[in-house]
């Protein structure tokens, strides 16, 4: 018998919670806690600590090992999602932007082909054979040529791996040529932002001429004209959005969107 790793949380004057890294726990009295610290554990308490995996014995070790294997399974299978930012430039000026993006007109914020190649070579070091490469930004379509280079480079990369392509875009730079190329090259998983009706969306996500109309147009066109089926929509709620809760729900319902994420 030996103590597992746990930390102590005081519940009240005479009750403490013992909690392991994987979330197994039990409560003990002050007297019982002292006996654990002094390694003078009575048989009845020992059985309870064993069943709660606070102590390790030959009986419960396989179960504890399974708990830790499940908790840290991500360390044994390789990375399943790789985020690639082709550019830090963006043509929107969203109130809540976390990406610290640069204005669309600035230079020096795009990924070049040499960096793109090294990025893919690094991703290929993962032992995982199935994973997602997701383009973010900035606005990734502001540097569409690098996206094309990456996808073409991966097509000839060896050993062959199964890549699921995904792109997060505000869709304001989308056009028919880009949409056709994306569909042809299996970039079928798209995600965009729609914060609600025009008065809410354009306030949260400013663009000269408005961004709401572009999002609504391409949400429809990409599905109907180009055959995209998997287009996710994200709604960011700001303090400005709160008075328009009903209108936001109605906007999603009117556009036939299945949920608000």
Buried (B, 14 or more C-beta within 10 A) or exposed (E): EEBBEBEEEEEEEEBBBBBBEBEBBBBBEEEBBEBBEEEEBEEEBBEBBBEBBBBBBEEBEEEBEEBEEEEEEEEEEEBEEBEBBBBBBBBBEBEEEEEEBBEBEEEEBBBEEEEBBEBBEEBEEBEEEEBBBBBBBBBBBBBBEBBBBBBEBBEEBEEEBEBBBBBBBBBBBBEEEBBEBBBEBEBBBBBBBBBBBBEBBBBBBEBEEBBBBBBBEBBEBBBEEBEBEEBBBEBBBEEBBEEBEEBBEEBBEEEEBEEBE
